[in-house]
């Protein structure tokens, strides 16, 4: 089985495991991230405002304690990660009214850009083909904002 490491910038380095106990068909978390990111056109923090101006729906999936600690993302819709698919899937009876266009660009934001990749990949599998995520998550956006202040 290959083991892959993904840097914060999205660079990937893989090596084959020599452990005979590795089960074929199982993935490491890094492999799952790599697989999830292959189909994403990930957004850089410096491009987030432009994405929003072009009509993208930005979804903040960070838990309330992180939002309270680090601040809110202006213009983002807050959707808890555990209900994300139900709130955005256009076929779900529990979807939000803003989730009525499966072709709309959706940018998922988590704290550091890991769980958002998995979430965006899942949304794509539900037919939201333009779903993606923010590289480095909220922390990358906040650091960029701090630099410009």
Phi and psi in degrees as GROMACS dihedral restraints (atoms count N, CA, C in turn):
[ dihedral_restraints ]
;  ai    aj    ak    al  type     phi  dphi    fc
    3     4     5     6     1   -84.3    20    10
    4     5     6     7     1   143.8    20    10
    6     7     8     9     1  -117.0    20    10
    7     8     9    10     1   128.6    20    10
    9    10    11    12     1  -118.6    20    10
   10    11    12    13     1   145.2    20    10
   12    13    14    15     1  -116.3    20    10
   13    14    15    16     1   135.5    20    10
   15    16    17    18     1  -116.5    20    10
   16    17    18    19     1   124.2    20    10
   18    19    20    21     1   -77.5    20    10
   19    20    21    22     1   169.1    20    10
   21    22    23    24     1   -61.2    20    10
   22    23    24    25     1   -25.8    20    10
   24    25    26    27     1   -84.9    20    10
   25    26    27    28     1    -1.8    20    10
   27    28    29    30     1    93.9    20    10
   28    29    30    31     1     1.7    20    10
   30    31    32    33     1   -70.5    20    10
   31    32    33    34     1   145.0    20    10
   33    34    35    36     1  -122.6    20    10
   34    35    36    37     1   134.0    20    10
   36    37    38    39     1  -129.7    20    10
   37    38    39    40     1   127.9    20    10
   39    40    41    42     1  -122.0    20    10
   40    41    42    43     1   150.1    20    10
   42    43    44    45     1  -145.4    20    10
   43    44    45    46     1   151.1    20    10
   45    46    47    48     1   -82.2    20    10
   46    47    48    49     1   134.1    20    10
   48    49    50    51     1   -76.9    20    10
   49    50    51    52     1   141.4    20    10
   51    52    53    54     1  -100.6    20    10
   52    53    54    55     1     5.2    20    10
   54    55    56    57     1   -75.4    20    10
   55    56    57    58     1   114.9    20    10
   57    58    59    60     1   -68.0    20    10
   58    59    60    61     1   -13.6    20    10
   60    61    62    63     1   -82.9    20    10
   61    62    63    64     1    -5.4    20    10
   63    64    65    66     1   -62.3    20    10
   64    65    66    67     1   129.9    20    10
   66    67    68    69     1   -87.0    20    10
   67    68    69    70     1   130.0    20    10
   69    70    71    72     1   -63.0    20    10
   70    71    72    73     1   141.0    20    10
   72    73    74    75     1    93.0    20    10
   73    74    75    76     1   -11.4    20    10
   75    76    77    78     1   -94.9    20    10
   76    77    78    79     1   154.1    20    10
   78    79    80    81     1  -120.0    20    10
   79    80    81    82     1   151.0    20    10
   81    82    83    84     1   -83.2    20    10
   82    83    84    85     1   166.0    20    10
   84    85    86    87     1   -61.0    20    10
   85    86    87    88     1   -40.3    20    10
   87    88    89    90     1   -62.8    20    10
   88    89    90    91     1   -37.4    20    10
   90    91    92    93     1   -66.8    20    10
   91    92    93    94     1   -40.7    20    10
   93    94    95    96     1   -62.8    20    10
   94    95    96    97     1   -41.2    20    10
   96    97    98    99     1   -61.5    20    10
   97    98    99   100     1   -45.9    20    10
   99   100   101   102     1   -59.4    20    10
  100   101   102   103     1   -47.5    20    10
  102   103   104   105     1   -60.1    20    10
  103   104   105   106     1   -42.4    20    10
  105   106   107   108     1   -65.4    20    10
  106   107   108   109     1   -38.3    20    10
  108   109   110   111     1   -78.8    20    10
  109   110   111   112     1   -15.6    20    10
  111   112   113   114     1   -59.1    20    10
  112   113   114   115     1   -35.7    20    10
  114   115   116   117     1   -97.3    20    10
  115   116   117   118     1     8.4    20    10
  117   118   119   120     1  -102.4    20    10
  118   119   120   121     1   137.9    20    10
  120   121   122   123     1   -96.5    20    10
  121   122   123   124     1    80.9    20    10
  123   124   125   126     1   -63.7    20    10
  124   125   126   127     1   147.9    20    10
  126   127   128   129     1  -102.7    20    10
  127   128   129   130     1   134.6    20    10
  129   130   131   132     1   -82.5    20    10
  130   131   132   133     1   149.4    20    10
  132   133   134   135     1   -55.1    20    10
  133   134   135   136     1   -35.8    20    10
  135   136   137   138     1   -68.3    20    10
  136   137   138   139     1   -15.5    20    10
  138   139   140   141     1  -103.5    20    10
  139   140   141   142     1    -0.1    20    10
  141   142   143   144     1   -64.2    20    10
  142   143   144   145     1   -43.9    20    10
  144   145   146   147     1   -61.7    20    10
  145   146   147   148     1   -39.8    20    10
  147   148   149   150     1   -63.6    20    10
  148   149   150   151     1   -40.6    20    10
  150   151   152   153     1   -61.2    20    10
  151   152   153   154     1   -43.9    20    10
  153   154   155   156     1   -65.1    20    10
  154   155   156   157     1   -41.9    20    10
  156   157   158   159     1   -63.2    20    10
  157   158   159   160     1   -29.2    20    10
  159   160   161   162     1   -84.3    20    10
  160   161   162   163     1     1.4    20    10
  162   163   164   165     1   103.5    20    10
  163   164   165   166     1     6.7    20    10
  165   166   167   168     1   -66.8    20    10
  166   167   168   169     1   144.0    20    10
  168   169   170   171     1   -90.5    20    10
  169   170   171   172     1   116.3    20    10
  171   172   173   174     1   -98.9    20    10
  172   173   174   175     1   126.4    20    10
  174   175   176   177     1  -119.2    20    10
  175   176   177   178     1   118.0    20    10
  177   178   179   180     1   -92.3    20    10
  178   179   180   181     1   114.6    20    10
  180   181   182   183     1  -102.5    20    10
  181   182   183   184     1     7.4    20    10
  183   184   185   186     1   -65.5    20    10
  184   185   186   187     1   145.4    20    10
  186   187   188   189     1   -63.8    20    10
  187   188   189   190     1   157.8    20    10
  189   190   191   192     1   -57.6    20    10
  190   191   192   193     1   -36.6    20    10
  192   193   194   195     1   -64.9    20    10
  193   194   195   196     1   -35.4    20    10
  195   196   197   198     1   -71.2    20    10
  196   197   198   199     1   -39.0    20    10
  198   199   200   201     1   -66.3    20    10
  199   200   201   202     1   -39.9    20    10
  201   202   203   204     1   -65.0    20    10
  202   203   204   205     1   -40.4    20    10
  204   205   206   207     1   -72.7    20    10
  205   206   207   208     1   -45.8    20    10
  207   208   209   210     1  -103.5    20    10
  208   209   210   211     1   -15.5    20    10
  210   211   212   213     1   108.3    20    10
  211   212   213   214     1   171.5    20    10
  213   214   215   216     1   -98.7    20    10
  214   215   216   217     1   159.2    20    10
  216   217   218   219     1  -100.1    20    10
  217   218   219   220     1   107.6    20    10
  219   220   221   222     1   -56.4    20    10
  220   221   222   223     1   132.3    20    10
  222   223   224   225     1    85.9    20    10
  223   224   225   226     1    -7.4    20    10
  225   226   227   228     1   -86.5    20    10
  226   227   228   229     1   150.0    20    10
  228   229   230   231     1   -94.4    20    10
  229   230   231   232     1   131.0    20    10
  231   232   233   234     1   -90.4    20    10
  232   233   234   235     1   122.6    20    10
  234   235   236   237     1  -134.8    20    10
  235   236   237   238     1   121.7    20    10
  237   238   239   240     1   -58.4    20    10
  238   239   240   241     1   140.7    20    10
  240   241   242   243     1   -57.9    20    10
  241   242   243   244     1   -35.3    20    10
  243   244   245   246     1   -71.8    20    10
  244   245   246   247     1   -10.4    20    10
  246   247   248   249     1  -123.5    20    10
  247   248   249   250     1     9.4    20    10
  249   250   251   252     1   -52.8    20    10
  250   251   252   253     1   -51.5    20    10
  252   253   254   255     1   -62.6    20    10
  253   254   255   256     1   -40.5    20    10
  255   256   257   258     1   -67.1    20    10
  256   257   258   259     1   -31.8    20    10
  258   259   260   261     1   -82.8    20    10
  259   260   261   262     1   -20.5    20    10
  261   262   263   264     1  -111.9    20    10
  262   263   264   265     1   -20.9    20    10
  264   265   266   267     1   -65.0    20    10
  265   266   267   268     1   117.3    20    10
  267   268   269   270     1   -58.8    20    10
  268   269   270   271     1   -20.3    20    10
  270   271   272   273     1   -91.1    20    10
  271   272   273   274     1    -4.5    20    10
  273   274   275   276     1   -80.9    20    10
  274   275   276   277     1   134.5    20    10
  276   277   278   279     1   -68.4    20    10
  277   278   279   280     1   -10.9    20    10
  279   280   281   282     1  -103.8    20    10
  280   281   282   283     1    10.4    20    10
  282   283   284   285     1   -70.3    20    10
  283   284   285   286     1   156.4    20    10
  285   286   287   288     1   -79.6    20    10
  286   287   288   289     1   149.2    20    10
  288   289   290   291     1   -57.9    20    10
  289   290   291   292     1   -28.6    20    10
  291   292   293   294     1   -72.7    20    10
  292   293   294   295     1    -7.6    20    10
  294   295   296   297     1  -103.3    20    10
  295   296   297   298     1    44.9    20    10
  297   298   299   300     1   -97.7    20    10
  298   299   300   301     1    -2.1    20    10
  300   301   302   303     1  -123.3    20    10
  301   302   303   304     1   105.0    20    10
  303   304   305   306     1   -65.0    20    10
  304   305   306   307     1   -14.3    20    10
  306   307   308   309     1   -91.7    20    10
  307   308   309   310     1    -2.7    20    10
  309   310   311   312     1   -69.4    20    10
  310   311   312   313     1   141.8    20    10
  312   313   314   315     1   -70.1    20    10
  313   314   315   316     1   129.7    20    10
  315   316   317   318     1  -124.8    20    10
  316   317   318   319     1   127.5    20    10
  318   319   320   321     1  -114.9    20    10
  319   320   321   322     1   112.0    20    10
  321   322   323   324     1   -88.2    20    10
  322   323   324   325     1   133.6    20    10
  324   325   326   327     1  -123.5    20    10
  325   326   327   328     1   125.3    20    10
  327   328   329   330     1  -115.0    20    10
  328   329   330   331     1  -161.7    20    10
  330   331   332   333     1   -73.4    20    10
  331   332   333   334     1   -45.9    20    10
  333   334   335   336     1  -128.6    20    10
  334   335   336   337     1     4.6    20    10
  336   337   338   339     1    92.2    20    10
  337   338   339   340     1    21.1    20    10
  339   340   341   342     1  -105.0    20    10
  340   341   342   343     1   -61.3    20    10
  342   343   344   345     1   -64.1    20    10
  343   344   345   346     1   -26.3    20    10
  345   346   347   348     1   -66.1    20    10
  346   347   348   349     1   -32.2    20    10
  348   349   350   351     1   -65.6    20    10
  349   350   351   352     1   -44.1    20    10
  351   352   353   354     1   -64.0    20    10
  352   353   354   355     1   -41.5    20    10
  354   355   356   357     1   -65.5    20    10
  355   356   357   358     1   -44.8    20    10
  357   358   359   360     1   -62.8    20    10
  358   359   360   361     1   -39.6    20    10
  360   361   362   363     1   -62.1    20    10
  361   362   363   364     1   -42.8    20    10
  363   364   365   366     1   -62.4    20    10
  364   365   366   367     1   -43.0    20    10
  366   367   368   369     1   -61.2    20    10
  367   368   369   370     1   -39.7    20    10
  369   370   371   372     1   -61.0    20    10
  370   371   372   373     1   -40.7    20    10
  372   373   374   375     1   -65.4    20    10
  373   374   375   376     1   -23.4    20    10
  375   376   377   378     1   -85.5    20    10
  376   377   378   379     1     2.6    20    10
  378   379   380   381     1   102.2    20    10
  379   380   381   382     1     0.3    20    10
  381   382   383   384     1   -88.7    20    10
  382   383   384   385     1    77.1    20    10
  384   385   386   387     1   -65.5    20    10
  385   386   387   388     1   -18.4    20    10
  387   388   389   390     1  -100.8    20    10
  388   389   390   391     1    12.5    20    10
  390   391   392   393     1   -69.0    20    10
  391   392   393   394     1   141.8    20    10
  393   394   395   396     1  -154.2    20    10
  394   395   396   397     1  -167.8    20    10
  396   397   398   399     1  -142.8    20    10
  397   398   399   400     1   173.0    20    10
  399   400   401   402     1   -95.2    20    10
  400   401   402   403     1   121.8    20    10
  402   403   404   405     1   -63.3    20    10
  403   404   405   406     1   125.4    20    10
  405   406   407   408     1    81.2    20    10
  406   407   408   409     1    -5.2    20    10
  408   409   410   411     1    61.3    20    10
  409   410   411   412     1  -158.6    20    10
  411   412   413   414     1   -58.0    20    10
  412   413   414   415     1   -37.2    20    10
  414   415   416   417     1   -61.9    20    10
  415   416   417   418     1   -37.8    20    10
  417   418   419   420     1   -67.0    20    10
  418   419   420   421     1   -41.9    20    10
  420   421   422   423     1   -63.3    20    10
  421   422   423   424     1   -44.7    20    10
  423   424   425   426     1   -64.5    20    10
  424   425   426   427     1   -40.5    20    10
  426   427   428   429     1   -64.3    20    10
  427   428   429   430     1   -40.4    20    10
  429   430   431   432     1   -65.4    20    10
  430   431   432   433     1   -42.0    20    10
  432   433   434   435     1   -64.2    20    10
  433   434   435   436     1   -39.2    20    10
  435   436   437   438     1   -64.6    20    10
  436   437   438   439     1   -39.3    20    10
  438   439   440   441     1   -62.8    20    10
  439   440   441   442     1   -36.5    20    10
  441   442   443   444     1   -82.7    20    10
  442   443   444   445     1   -10.1    20    10
